Amino acid sequence: MKNTEGEKELTMFRLYAIVFFCALLAVALVAPPPSTAQEAVPILTQMITLAKQNGGGGHEARLEALTQQIEALPTPARGDRTAARLYNDKALGALKKAQYDHALQSFTTAYQLDPGDVEVVNNVGFAYLKTGNLPEATRYIEIALSMAPRRAAAWANLAEVYARSARPEEAVAAYALTWRFSKDRDTTRRYLETQATTADNPQVMQAAKQALALSLISSRAASEKVPGPSTPGVTDASFVWTKDRAPQFGDFPVRTIYRGRPAPVDFRSYPTDSHSDPEMERQIRMEITQGAKKGPNFAGHYTVVELGCGSNCQVFTIVDAITGKGCDGEGGERGAEFRLDSHLFIADPPYPSEWNAYPDHPSATLPVRYYVWANNKLKLVYAEDCTVINNKQKCGGK
């Protein structure tokens, strides 16, 4: 009997040992190499300290040296990139639907499959940010920056984490580094402007406003303001596009931007449908009302509001922020791109270059459609066909 009890104890010990070993193995699979994360954090802290001083102005050489010091550190070995990107794409879909817990699960799986993919690592941090777990968000974003210290998107995420953690000076500094490492400063400035006006956290809004006031950013912005004033609206004489290439936002500039309070939505201006479901109509009205309250984001004084219509489906309606009148918009499966300072509206824009695409996915091969806003309507002026080659989307001549 004693031998039997002893064998049971030994069996249980072995079982616990196996479980403990598996737990350690799981941690090893997801934890970053010490040289990649732990050694980089003090250097990142030095960069933040320098950027606290007017965005790092006058410390460019030192910031560059610190950046190169991080880049010299070893990085994690690559894993199964293809499988990881499948989970990453799945998580991005959940993120778009504000399903943050589901997104986090898929991002974490993607990270386990390929811990050397910096985009995935940064996405894990962003998902933790969205779920409110700021310590884990910080940890993963720092891992991403230890792998790629010039990654502007990671600095932007870290800035938001700092702001939500009541660390305003570090938040402004991280936004300054976002600007410093940005490859598209026009887009970065618009991002900061959006954060400063529509973020759901007052600390984030304040940090973005202070970052925009830094001479590093404000001096450049002052030289890039759209010309004005002029009469609201647009005529063909305002356009500079020559039709020999895909249009760009700068080809259709807006000369006046409305800064006043958005007018209430005038639902009488929308067509009525006697066969529509009352509950669905109520939901749509609520979405349009909430979206319009955010203020103009397109063509000077219009607000584009996205309405969900199922998986891989969007419908965009357009509201005049001055009059409140609704206008016809467009639909798509890959979203849309538009700007406050331009009349150009791009439906189903190309995937980001780092995304994978698959020939059997219908939305990957939809054409990119370019519209110009004129006379309260979207006018189709250009289109580019898209194909998938080697799991990468190719649109037009790109």
LINTAHU-V308049 format. One record per residue. N is the residue number from 1. RES is the residue in three letters. PSI is psi as a letter, one per 20 degrees, with the letter a starting at -180 (NA if undefined). D_LAST is the distance of its C-alpha to the last C-alpha in Angstrom with 1 decimal. Layout:
n=N res=RES psi=PSI d_last=D_LAST
n=N res=RES psi=PSI d_last=D_LAST
This chain:
n=1 res=MET psi=g d_last=76.9
n=2 res=LYS psi=h d_last=76.1
n=3 res=ASN psi=h d_last=74.0
n=4 res=THR psi=g d_last=72.1
n=5 res=GLU psi=h d_last=71.4
n=6 res=GLY psi=h d_last=70.3
n=7 res=GLU psi=h d_last=67.9
n=8 res=LYS psi=g d_last=66.4
n=9 res=GLU psi=g d_last=66.0
n=10 res=LEU psi=g d_last=64.4
n=11 res=THR psi=g d_last=62.0
n=12 res=MET psi=h d_last=61.0
n=13 res=PHE psi=g d_last=60.5
n=14 res=ARG psi=h d_last=58.2
n=15 res=LEU psi=g d_last=56.3
n=16 res=TYR psi=h d_last=55.8
n=17 res=ALA psi=g d_last=54.8
n=18 res=ILE psi=g d_last=52.1
n=19 res=VAL psi=g d_last=50.8
n=20 res=PHE psi=g d_last=50.9
n=21 res=PHE psi=g d_last=49.0
n=22 res=CYS psi=h d_last=46.3
n=23 res=ALA psi=g d_last=46.0
n=24 res=LEU psi=h d_last=45.7
n=25 res=LEU psi=g d_last=43.1
n=26 res=ALA psi=g d_last=41.0
n=27 res=VAL psi=g d_last=41.2
n=28 res=ALA psi=h d_last=40.2
n=29 res=LEU psi=h d_last=37.1
n=30 res=VAL psi=i d_last=35.8
n=31 res=ALA psi=q d_last=37.4
n=32 res=PRO psi=q d_last=35.5
n=33 res=PRO psi=q d_last=37.0
n=34 res=PRO psi=g d_last=39.5
n=35 res=SER psi=h d_last=38.0
n=36 res=THR psi=h d_last=34.6
n=37 res=ALA psi=g d_last=36.0
n=38 res=GLN psi=g d_last=39.6
n=39 res=GLU psi=h d_last=39.3
n=40 res=ALA psi=h d_last=36.3
n=41 res=VAL psi=g d_last=37.9
n=42 res=PRO psi=h d_last=40.4
n=43 res=ILE psi=g d_last=37.8
n=44 res=LEU psi=h d_last=35.7
n=45 res=THR psi=h d_last=39.0
n=46 res=GLN psi=h d_last=39.5
n=47 res=MET psi=g d_last=36.1
n=48 res=ILE psi=g d_last=37.0
n=49 res=THR psi=g d_last=40.4
n=50 res=LEU psi=h d_last=38.9
n=51 res=ALA psi=i d_last=36.5
n=52 res=LYS psi=h d_last=39.5
n=53 res=GLN psi=n d_last=40.6
n=54 res=ASN psi=l d_last=38.7
n=55 res=GLY psi=j d_last=35.4
n=56 res=GLY psi=j d_last=36.0
n=57 res=GLY psi=p d_last=36.3
n=58 res=GLY psi=i d_last=38.2
n=59 res=HIS psi=k d_last=37.4
n=60 res=GLU psi=g d_last=34.0
n=61 res=ALA psi=g d_last=35.3
n=62 res=ARG psi=g d_last=37.0
n=63 res=LEU psi=g d_last=34.0
n=64 res=GLU psi=g d_last=31.8
n=65 res=ALA psi=g d_last=34.6
n=66 res=LEU psi=h d_last=34.9
n=67 res=THR psi=g d_last=31.1
n=68 res=GLN psi=h d_last=31.3
n=69 res=GLN psi=g d_last=34.5
n=70 res=ILE psi=g d_last=32.7
n=71 res=GLU psi=h d_last=29.8
n=72 res=ALA psi=i d_last=32.5
n=73 res=LEU psi=q d_last=33.9
n=74 res=PRO psi=q d_last=33.2
n=75 res=THR psi=r d_last=30.7
n=76 res=PRO psi=q d_last=31.2
n=77 res=ALA psi=q d_last=30.6
n=78 res=ARG psi=q d_last=27.6
n=79 res=GLY psi=c d_last=28.5
n=80 res=ASP psi=n d_last=27.0
n=81 res=ARG psi=g d_last=23.4
n=82 res=THR psi=g d_last=22.5
n=83 res=ALA psi=h d_last=25.7
n=84 res=ALA psi=g d_last=25.3
n=85 res=ARG psi=h d_last=21.9
n=86 res=LEU psi=g d_last=23.4
n=87 res=TYR psi=h d_last=26.1
n=88 res=ASN psi=g d_last=23.8
n=89 res=ASP psi=h d_last=21.8
n=90 res=LYS psi=g d_last=25.3
n=91 res=ALA psi=h d_last=26.5
n=92 res=LEU psi=h d_last=23.7
n=93 res=GLY psi=g d_last=24.7
n=94 res=ALA psi=h d_last=28.3
n=95 res=LEU psi=h d_last=27.5
n=96 res=LYS psi=h d_last=26.0
n=97 res=LYS psi=j d_last=29.3
n=98 res=ALA psi=k d_last=31.3
n=99 res=GLN psi=m d_last=32.7
n=100 res=TYR psi=h d_last=32.9
n=101 res=ASP psi=g d_last=35.3
n=102 res=HIS psi=g d_last=33.3
n=103 res=ALA psi=g d_last=30.2
n=104 res=LEU psi=g d_last=32.2
n=105 res=GLN psi=g d_last=33.5
n=106 res=SER psi=h d_last=30.1
n=107 res=PHE psi=g d_last=28.7
n=108 res=THR psi=g d_last=31.9
n=109 res=THR psi=g d_last=31.6
n=110 res=ALA psi=g d_last=28.0
n=111 res=TYR psi=g d_last=29.5
n=112 res=GLN psi=h d_last=32.3
n=113 res=LEU psi=h d_last=30.0
n=114 res=ASP psi=n d_last=27.9
n=115 res=PRO psi=i d_last=29.6
n=116 res=GLY psi=j d_last=27.2
n=117 res=ASP psi=o d_last=24.2
n=118 res=VAL psi=h d_last=24.3
n=119 res=GLU psi=g d_last=22.2
n=120 res=VAL psi=g d_last=24.7
n=121 res=VAL psi=g d_last=27.6
n=122 res=ASN psi=h d_last=26.6
n=123 res=ASN psi=h d_last=26.2
n=124 res=VAL psi=g d_last=29.7
n=125 res=GLY psi=g d_last=31.0
n=126 res=PHE psi=h d_last=29.4
n=127 res=ALA psi=g d_last=31.0
n=128 res=TYR psi=h d_last=34.3
n=129 res=LEU psi=g d_last=34.0
n=130 res=LYS psi=h d_last=33.5
n=131 res=THR psi=i d_last=36.6
n=132 res=GLY psi=j d_last=38.6
n=133 res=ASN psi=n d_last=39.2
n=134 res=LEU psi=h d_last=38.7
n=135 res=PRO psi=g d_last=40.2
n=136 res=GLU psi=h d_last=37.8
n=137 res=ALA psi=g d_last=34.9
n=138 res=THR psi=g d_last=35.9
n=139 res=ARG psi=g d_last=36.3
n=140 res=TYR psi=h d_last=32.9
n=141 res=ILE psi=h d_last=31.1
n=142 res=GLU psi=h d_last=33.1
n=143 res=ILE psi=g d_last=32.1
n=144 res=ALA psi=g d_last=28.4
n=145 res=LEU psi=h d_last=29.2
n=146 res=SER psi=h d_last=31.3
n=147 res=MET psi=h d_last=28.3
n=148 res=ALA psi=n d_last=25.8
n=149 res=PRO psi=i d_last=27.8
n=150 res=ARG psi=j d_last=24.9
n=151 res=ARG psi=o d_last=23.4
n=152 res=ALA psi=h d_last=23.7
n=153 res=ALA psi=h d_last=23.5
n=154 res=ALA psi=h d_last=26.5
n=155 res=TRP psi=h d_last=28.5
n=156 res=ALA psi=g d_last=28.0
n=157 res=ASN psi=g d_last=29.3
n=158 res=LEU psi=h d_last=32.1
n=159 res=ALA psi=g d_last=33.0
n=160 res=GLU psi=h d_last=33.5
n=161 res=VAL psi=g d_last=35.6
n=162 res=TYR psi=g d_last=37.7
n=163 res=ALA psi=g d_last=38.2
n=164 res=ARG psi=i d_last=39.3
n=165 res=SER psi=j d_last=41.5
n=166 res=ALA psi=l d_last=43.4
n=167 res=ARG psi=m d_last=42.1
n=168 res=PRO psi=h d_last=41.0
n=169 res=GLU psi=g d_last=41.0
n=170 res=GLU psi=h d_last=38.7
n=171 res=ALA psi=g d_last=36.4
n=172 res=VAL psi=g d_last=36.0
n=173 res=ALA psi=g d_last=35.6
n=174 res=ALA psi=h d_last=32.8
n=175 res=TYR psi=h d_last=31.0
n=176 res=ALA psi=h d_last=31.5
n=177 res=LEU psi=h d_last=29.8
n=178 res=THR psi=g d_last=26.9
n=179 res=TRP psi=g d_last=26.5
n=180 res=ARG psi=h d_last=27.1
n=181 res=PHE psi=j d_last=24.4
n=182 res=SER psi=p d_last=21.8
n=183 res=LYS psi=i d_last=18.5
n=184 res=ASP psi=n d_last=18.2
n=185 res=ARG psi=h d_last=21.8
n=186 res=ASP psi=g d_last=21.4
n=187 res=THR psi=h d_last=20.3
n=188 res=THR psi=g d_last=23.1
n=189 res=ARG psi=g d_last=25.6
n=190 res=ARG psi=h d_last=24.9
n=191 res=TYR psi=g d_last=25.3
n=192 res=LEU psi=h d_last=28.6
n=193 res=GLU psi=h d_last=29.7
n=194 res=THR psi=g d_last=29.1
n=195 res=GLN psi=h d_last=31.1
n=196 res=ALA psi=i d_last=33.8
n=197 res=THR psi=h d_last=34.4
n=198 res=THR psi=j d_last=33.6
n=199 res=ALA psi=q d_last=33.9
n=200 res=ASP psi=j d_last=36.6
n=201 res=ASN psi=p d_last=38.5
n=202 res=PRO psi=h d_last=40.4
n=203 res=GLN psi=h d_last=40.1
n=204 res=VAL psi=g d_last=36.3
n=205 res=MET psi=g d_last=36.4
n=206 res=GLN psi=g d_last=38.9
n=207 res=ALA psi=g d_last=37.0
n=208 res=ALA psi=h d_last=33.8
n=209 res=LYS psi=g d_last=36.0
n=210 res=GLN psi=h d_last=37.5
n=211 res=ALA psi=g d_last=34.3
n=212 res=LEU psi=h d_last=33.1
n=213 res=ALA psi=i d_last=36.4
n=214 res=LEU psi=q d_last=35.9
n=215 res=SER psi=h d_last=35.8
n=216 res=LEU psi=h d_last=32.7
n=217 res=ILE psi=g d_last=30.8
n=218 res=SER psi=h d_last=33.0
n=219 res=SER psi=h d_last=33.2
n=220 res=ARG psi=h d_last=29.4
n=221 res=ALA psi=h d_last=29.4
n=222 res=ALA psi=h d_last=32.2
n=223 res=SER psi=i d_last=30.4
n=224 res=GLU psi=j d_last=27.4
n=225 res=LYS psi=q d_last=29.3
n=226 res=VAL psi=q d_last=28.4
n=227 res=PRO psi=q d_last=31.0
n=228 res=GLY psi=a d_last=33.9
n=229 res=PRO psi=r d_last=36.2
n=230 res=SER psi=r d_last=35.8
n=231 res=THR psi=p d_last=36.7
n=232 res=PRO psi=q d_last=34.6
n=233 res=GLY psi=a d_last=32.3
n=234 res=VAL psi=q d_last=29.8
n=235 res=THR psi=r d_last=30.0
n=236 res=ASP psi=h d_last=27.6
n=237 res=ALA psi=i d_last=29.0
n=238 res=SER psi=i d_last=27.4
n=239 res=PHE psi=q d_last=23.8
n=240 res=VAL psi=j d_last=22.0
n=241 res=TRP psi=p d_last=18.8
n=242 res=THR psi=j d_last=18.6
n=243 res=LYS psi=j d_last=16.6
n=244 res=ASP psi=j d_last=14.5
n=245 res=ARG psi=r d_last=11.3
n=246 res=ALA psi=p d_last=10.5
n=247 res=PRO psi=q d_last=13.6
n=248 res=GLN psi=q d_last=14.2
n=249 res=PHE psi=h d_last=17.4
n=250 res=GLY psi=i d_last=19.1
n=251 res=ASP psi=i d_last=19.1
n=252 res=PHE psi=m d_last=21.6
n=253 res=PRO psi=q d_last=24.0
n=254 res=VAL psi=p d_last=27.1
n=255 res=ARG psi=i d_last=30.3
n=256 res=THR psi=p d_last=32.6
n=257 res=ILE psi=p d_last=32.3
n=258 res=TYR psi=p d_last=35.0
n=259 res=ARG psi=j d_last=36.7
n=260 res=GLY psi=a d_last=39.6
n=261 res=ARG psi=p d_last=40.5
n=262 res=PRO psi=p d_last=38.6
n=263 res=ALA psi=q d_last=40.8
n=264 res=PRO psi=q d_last=41.8
n=265 res=VAL psi=p d_last=39.8
n=266 res=ASP psi=n d_last=41.5
n=267 res=PHE psi=i d_last=41.2
n=268 res=ARG psi=h d_last=43.3
n=269 res=SER psi=i d_last=40.2
n=270 res=TYR psi=q d_last=38.5
n=271 res=PRO psi=q d_last=39.3
n=272 res=THR psi=q d_last=41.8
n=273 res=ASP psi=o d_last=41.8
n=274 res=SER psi=i d_last=45.3
n=275 res=HIS psi=j d_last=44.0
n=276 res=SER psi=q d_last=42.0
n=277 res=ASP psi=p d_last=43.2
n=278 res=PRO psi=g d_last=45.1
n=279 res=GLU psi=g d_last=44.0
n=280 res=MET psi=g d_last=40.3
n=281 res=GLU psi=h d_last=40.7
n=282 res=ARG psi=g d_last=42.4
n=283 res=GLN psi=g d_last=39.6
n=284 res=ILE psi=g d_last=37.0
n=285 res=ARG psi=h d_last=39.1
n=286 res=MET psi=g d_last=39.5
n=287 res=GLU psi=g d_last=35.8
n=288 res=ILE psi=g d_last=35.2
n=289 res=THR psi=g d_last=38.2
n=290 res=GLN psi=g d_last=37.1
n=291 res=GLY psi=g d_last=33.5
n=292 res=ALA psi=h d_last=34.8
n=293 res=LYS psi=h d_last=37.2
n=294 res=LYS psi=i d_last=34.3
n=295 res=GLY psi=r d_last=33.9
n=296 res=PRO psi=q d_last=31.1
n=297 res=ASN psi=j d_last=27.5
n=298 res=PHE psi=p d_last=25.9
n=299 res=ALA psi=k d_last=26.5
n=300 res=GLY psi=g d_last=29.6
n=301 res=HIS psi=k d_last=32.1
n=302 res=TYR psi=q d_last=30.5
n=303 res=THR psi=o d_last=30.1
n=304 res=VAL psi=p d_last=27.5
n=305 res=VAL psi=p d_last=29.2
n=306 res=GLU psi=p d_last=27.5
n=307 res=LEU psi=p d_last=29.8
n=308 res=GLY psi=q d_last=29.4
n=309 res=CYS psi=k d_last=29.9
n=310 res=GLY psi=a d_last=29.6
n=311 res=SER psi=p d_last=27.3
n=312 res=ASN psi=l d_last=23.5
n=313 res=CYS psi=p d_last=24.7
n=314 res=GLN psi=q d_last=24.9
n=315 res=VAL psi=p d_last=26.6
n=316 res=PHE psi=p d_last=26.4
n=317 res=THR psi=q d_last=29.4
n=318 res=ILE psi=p d_last=29.8
n=319 res=VAL psi=p d_last=33.1
n=320 res=ASP psi=o d_last=34.4
n=321 res=ALA psi=i d_last=35.7
n=322 res=ILE psi=g d_last=38.3
n=323 res=THR psi=h d_last=39.8
n=324 res=GLY psi=i d_last=38.9
n=325 res=LYS psi=q d_last=37.9
n=326 res=GLY psi=q d_last=35.2
n=327 res=CYS psi=q d_last=32.5
n=328 res=ASP psi=q d_last=30.3
n=329 res=GLY psi=b d_last=27.0
n=330 res=GLU psi=r d_last=24.2
n=331 res=GLY psi=r d_last=23.6
n=332 res=GLY psi=a d_last=20.8
n=333 res=GLU psi=i d_last=20.2
n=334 res=ARG psi=j d_last=17.5
n=335 res=GLY psi=b d_last=19.3
n=336 res=ALA psi=q d_last=18.5
n=337 res=GLU psi=p d_last=17.6
n=338 res=PHE psi=r d_last=20.1
n=339 res=ARG psi=q d_last=22.1
n=340 res=LEU psi=h d_last=25.7
n=341 res=ASP psi=k d_last=25.1
n=342 res=SER psi=q d_last=22.7
n=343 res=HIS psi=i d_last=23.1
n=344 res=LEU psi=p d_last=19.5
n=345 res=PHE psi=p d_last=19.2
n=346 res=ILE psi=o d_last=16.0
n=347 res=ALA psi=p d_last=17.0
n=348 res=ASP psi=l d_last=15.3
n=349 res=PRO psi=r d_last=12.6
n=350 res=PRO psi=q d_last=9.9
n=351 res=TYR psi=q d_last=11.8
n=352 res=PRO psi=q d_last=12.1
n=353 res=SER psi=h d_last=10.3
n=354 res=GLU psi=i d_last=13.8
n=355 res=TRP psi=q d_last=14.7
n=356 res=ASN psi=q d_last=15.3
n=357 res=ALA psi=q d_last=14.7
n=358 res=TYR psi=p d_last=17.1
n=359 res=PRO psi=h d_last=17.2
n=360 res=ASP psi=j d_last=20.6
n=361 res=HIS psi=o d_last=19.7
n=362 res=PRO psi=h d_last=19.5
n=363 res=SER psi=h d_last=17.7
n=364 res=ALA psi=h d_last=14.6
n=365 res=THR psi=j d_last=13.9
n=366 res=LEU psi=q d_last=15.0
n=367 res=PRO psi=q d_last=13.0
n=368 res=VAL psi=p d_last=12.0
n=369 res=ARG psi=p d_last=14.9
n=370 res=TYR psi=p d_last=15.6
n=371 res=TYR psi=q d_last=19.4
n=372 res=VAL psi=p d_last=21.7
n=373 res=TRP psi=o d_last=25.0
n=374 res=ALA psi=p d_last=27.9
n=375 res=ASN psi=l d_last=31.5
n=376 res=ASN psi=k d_last=31.1
n=377 res=LYS psi=q d_last=28.5
n=378 res=LEU psi=p d_last=24.8
n=379 res=LYS psi=p d_last=23.6
n=380 res=LEU psi=p d_last=20.4
n=381 res=VAL psi=i d_last=18.7
n=382 res=TYR psi=q d_last=15.1
n=383 res=ALA psi=q d_last=13.3
n=384 res=GLU psi=p d_last=9.9
n=385 res=ASP psi=q d_last=10.6
n=386 res=CYS psi=q d_last=9.6
n=387 res=THR psi=r d_last=10.7
n=388 res=VAL psi=p d_last=11.8
n=389 res=ILE psi=p d_last=11.9
n=390 res=ASN psi=l d_last=14.3
n=391 res=ASN psi=k d_last=14.7
n=392 res=LYS psi=p d_last=11.1
n=393 res=GLN psi=p d_last=9.2
n=394 res=LYS psi=p d_last=6.0
n=395 res=CYS psi=p d_last=5.7
n=396 res=GLY psi=c d_last=5.6
n=397 res=GLY psi=j d_last=3.8
n=398 res=LYS psi=NA d_last=0.0
